[in-house]
Amino acid sequence: MTPETSYFTTGLATDEADLLAAQRLRYRVFVEELGGDGPLVDHVNRFERDEFDPVVDHLVLVDHRRSREALDHVVGVYRLLPGDRAEAFGRFYCDSEYDLAPLRASGRSLLELGRSCVDPAYRGGSGMFLMWNALADYVPARGIEILFGVASFHGTDVEALAQPLSWLHHHHLAPEAIRPRARPDGYRRMDLITPQELDRRAAMAGMPALIKAYLRLGGMVGEGAWLDRAFNTTDVFLMVDTQAMSAKHRKFYEARQGQ
């Protein structure tokens, strides 16, 4: 552990303070920063909540220099929903945006990732890497074969996102047999530019860091983007087949095993 990370710990939320701090961080990012909303959002106390919170695992990044009493100690969060728990609950979060029938029919062990966010003061540092390391412990312990979730571009102007969306469609489309498709009510095509017109530099410049992280792990996308007007985002479906990771990707993902 380096001096930069010695005051961080990662793990699953274990008490109400961790959960409330995670929901407070989500409020600051998804509501105050990105303009999102939802029926269970608590604007008075500044908590971003939804019906999935009681059934998921909350992976949190804690900075022990910050106040736990003020619910300020969680500086990164990831929600994890294993497939068996989703089936008992009745659905995944992504079911409202994408048809997941191909994934379910695959018979593979699934884990949905969602509500990923990092405090603005910690972006670009080691925080997200520490959370992926913690995820690297969680996944093999539960025999997970496919990780998936939606990742978001800010805003709903699809034409302004033509370069990154088209790059994802032309270079990272999942195999048809396991490829979810965006539901018709929010569907937008992603192949807005031909392969010949793509500008890799422009596409990467417009690509959020979380999506780049998925791509480094061999990530693939579903068919079509989905407009989430409640959260003012354009969502894409991303998935990683842990069995198909290259040796390079797997080394990155399992980095913690040798520490």
C-alpha positions in Angstrom: 0.0 0.0 0.0 1.5 3.4 -1.0 1.3 6.6 1.0 -1.3 7.8 -1.4 -3.6 4.9 -0.6 -2.8 4.2 3.1 -5.9 6.0 4.3 -8.3 4.1 2.0 -10.1 0.9 2.6 -12.5 -0.9 0.3 -15.2 -3.5 1.1 -18.9 -4.1 1.3 -21.0 -1.7 3.3 -21.6 -3.2 6.7 -23.8 -0.8 8.5 -26.3 2.0 8.0 -23.7 4.7 8.1 -21.9 3.2 5.1 -25.1 2.8 3.2 -26.3 6.4 3.9 -22.9 7.8 3.0 -23.0 5.9 -0.3 -26.4 7.3 -1.0 -25.2 10.8 -0.1 -22.3 10.5 -2.5 -24.7 9.2 -5.2 -26.9 12.2 -4.6 -24.0 14.6 -5.0 -22.9 13.0 -8.3 -26.1 11.8 -10.0 -28.5 14.5 -8.8 -26.5 17.7 -8.0 -23.7 17.1 -10.6 -25.6 15.3 -13.4 -29.1 16.5 -12.9 -30.8 13.2 -12.3 -33.9 12.4 -10.3 -36.1 9.5 -9.3 -39.3 8.7 -7.3 -37.3 7.6 -4.2 -34.7 10.3 -4.2 -34.7 12.2 -0.9 -33.9 15.8 -1.8 -34.4 17.1 1.7 -31.7 14.9 3.3 -29.8 14.5 0.0 -29.9 10.8 -0.5 -30.1 9.1 -4.0 -32.2 5.9 -3.5 -34.1 3.4 -5.4 -35.9 0.1 -4.9 -32.7 -2.0 -5.5 -30.8 -0.6 -2.6 -32.1 -3.2 -0.1 -31.1 -6.2 -2.3 -27.7 -5.3 -3.7 -24.2 -5.4 -2.2 -22.7 -1.9 -1.9 -19.0 -1.9 -2.5 -17.6 1.3 -1.0 -14.3 3.1 -1.0 -13.7 4.8 2.4 -11.3 7.7 3.2 -10.6 7.4 6.9 -9.6 11.0 7.1 -13.1 12.1 6.4 -16.0 12.3 8.9 -18.1 9.2 9.4 -20.5 11.1 11.6 -21.2 13.6 8.8 -21.7 10.7 6.3 -18.7 12.0 4.4 -16.4 9.1 4.6 -17.5 7.1 1.5 -15.7 8.6 -1.6 -16.5 5.8 -4.1 -19.3 3.3 -4.6 -20.3 0.4 -6.8 -23.6 -1.5 -6.5 -23.3 -5.3 -7.1 -26.3 -7.5 -7.9 -25.7 -11.2 -8.3 -27.9 -13.1 -10.8 -29.6 -15.4 -8.2 -30.5 -12.4 -6.0 -31.9 -10.5 -9.1 -34.1 -13.5 -10.0 -35.4 -13.7 -6.5 -36.1 -10.0 -6.5 -37.7 -10.2 -10.0 -35.4 -8.3 -12.2 -32.1 -6.6 -12.8 -31.8 -2.8 -13.0 -30.9 -3.1 -16.6 -34.1 -4.9 -17.4 -35.9 -1.6 -17.7 -33.5 -0.4 -20.5 -32.3 -3.6 -22.2 -33.8 -7.0 -23.2 -31.5 -9.4 -21.2 -33.1 -12.6 -22.6 -29.9 -13.6 -24.5 -27.8 -13.3 -21.3 -30.3 -15.3 -19.3 -30.5 -18.0 -21.9 -26.7 -18.4 -21.9 -26.9 -20.1 -18.5 -23.8 -18.2 -17.3 -23.4 -16.9 -13.8 -24.2 -13.1 -13.9 -23.3 -10.1 -11.9 -24.8 -6.6 -12.6 -22.7 -3.6 -11.7 -24.3 -0.2 -11.3 -24.4 3.2 -9.7 -20.7 3.6 -10.0 -19.4 7.0 -8.9 -16.4 8.6 -7.3 -16.2 11.9 -5.4 -14.9 14.6 -7.8 -11.9 15.2 -5.6 -10.7 11.6 -6.1 -11.2 11.2 -9.8 -8.1 10.5 -11.9 -6.3 8.9 -8.9 -6.1 5.4 -7.5 -9.7 5.3 -6.1 -11.3 3.4 -9.0 -8.4 1.1 -9.3 -8.8 0.1 -5.6 -12.4 -0.6 -6.2 -11.7 -2.8 -9.2 -9.2 -4.7 -7.1 -11.9 -5.3 -4.4 -14.2 -6.4 -7.2 -11.5 -8.9 -8.3 -11.9 -10.6 -4.9 -15.7 -10.6 -5.0 -16.1 -12.1 -8.5 -14.1 -15.4 -8.3 -15.4 -16.0 -4.8 -18.9 -16.2 -6.3 -18.1 -18.0 -9.5 -19.2 -15.0 -11.7 -18.7 -15.5 -15.4 -20.2 -12.4 -16.9 -20.1 -8.8 -15.5 -22.5 -6.3 -17.0 -24.2 -3.0 -16.5 -25.1 0.2 -18.1 -22.5 3.0 -18.4 -23.5 6.6 -19.1 -22.6 9.5 -21.3 -23.8 12.8 -19.9 -26.6 14.3 -21.8 -29.1 12.9 -24.3 -27.9 14.6 -27.5 -27.0 11.4 -29.4 -25.6 13.3 -32.4 -23.1 15.0 -30.2 -21.9 11.5 -29.1 -21.7 10.1 -32.6 -18.0 9.4 -32.6 -17.7 7.4 -29.3 -21.1 5.6 -29.8 -20.1 4.6 -33.4 -16.7 3.5 -32.2 -18.3 1.2 -29.6 -20.7 -0.3 -32.2 -18.1 -0.9 -34.9 -15.3 -2.2 -32.6 -16.8 -3.7 -29.5 -20.2 -5.2 -30.4 -21.0 -8.3 -28.4 -21.6 -11.6 -30.2 -25.3 -11.9 -31.3 -25.9 -15.0 -29.2 -25.4 -13.1 -25.9 -26.1 -9.5 -27.1 -28.9 -7.6 -25.2 -30.8 -4.9 -27.2 -32.0 -1.6 -26.0 -35.8 -1.5 -25.4 -37.8 0.4 -28.0 -39.0 3.2 -25.7 -35.5 4.6 -25.3 -33.6 3.0 -28.2 -31.2 5.0 -30.3 -29.0 3.5 -32.9 -25.2 3.7 -32.3 -23.9 3.2 -35.8 -24.2 6.9 -36.6 -20.9 7.2 -38.5 -19.5 4.7 -40.9 -16.2 2.9 -40.0 -14.4 4.9 -42.6 -15.5 8.2 -41.0 -14.4 7.3 -37.5 -11.8 9.4 -35.8 -10.2 7.3 -33.0 -8.8 10.3 -31.2 -12.2 12.0 -31.1 -14.0 8.8 -30.1 -11.6 8.2 -27.2 -11.7 11.9 -26.1 -15.5 11.6 -25.8 -15.4 8.2 -24.0 -16.1 8.3 -20.2 -13.4 6.8 -18.0 -15.6 3.9 -16.8 -16.3 2.8 -20.3 -12.6 2.9 -21.1 -12.0 0.7 -18.0 -14.5 -1.9 -19.3 -12.9 -1.9 -22.7 -9.4 -2.5 -21.2 -10.9 -5.7 -19.7 -12.2 -6.8 -23.1 -15.6 -5.2 -22.7 -18.4 -5.5 -25.3 -21.5 -3.5 -25.9 -25.1 -4.3 -26.5 -27.2 -3.3 -29.5 -28.3 0.4 -29.4 -28.0 3.1 -26.7 -30.9 3.9 -24.4 -31.9 7.5 -23.4 -32.4 7.8 -19.6 -34.1 11.2 -19.4 -34.6 10.9 -15.6 -30.9 10.9 -15.2 -30.1 13.1 -18.2 -27.8 10.4 -19.7 -27.3 8.3 -22.8 -26.7 4.7 -21.6 -24.8 1.9 -23.3 -24.9 -1.7 -22.2 -21.4 -3.1 -21.3 -20.4 -6.6 -20.5 -17.2 -8.5 -19.7 -16.9 -12.3 -20.2 -14.5 -13.3 -17.5 -13.7 -16.6 -19.2 -12.8 -14.9 -22.5 -10.4 -12.3 -21.0 -7.0 -12.2 -22.5 -4.0 -13.0 -20.3 -3.2 -9.2 -20.2 -6.7 -8.3 -19.2 -6.9 -11.1 -16.6 -3.5 -10.0 -15.1 -4.9 -6.4 -14.7 -8.2 -7.7 -13.2 -6.6 -10.2 -10.8 -3.7 -7.8 -9.7 -4.6 -8.1 -6.1 -4.0 -11.8 -6.0 -0.2 -11.3 -6.0 -0.2 -8.5 -3.4 
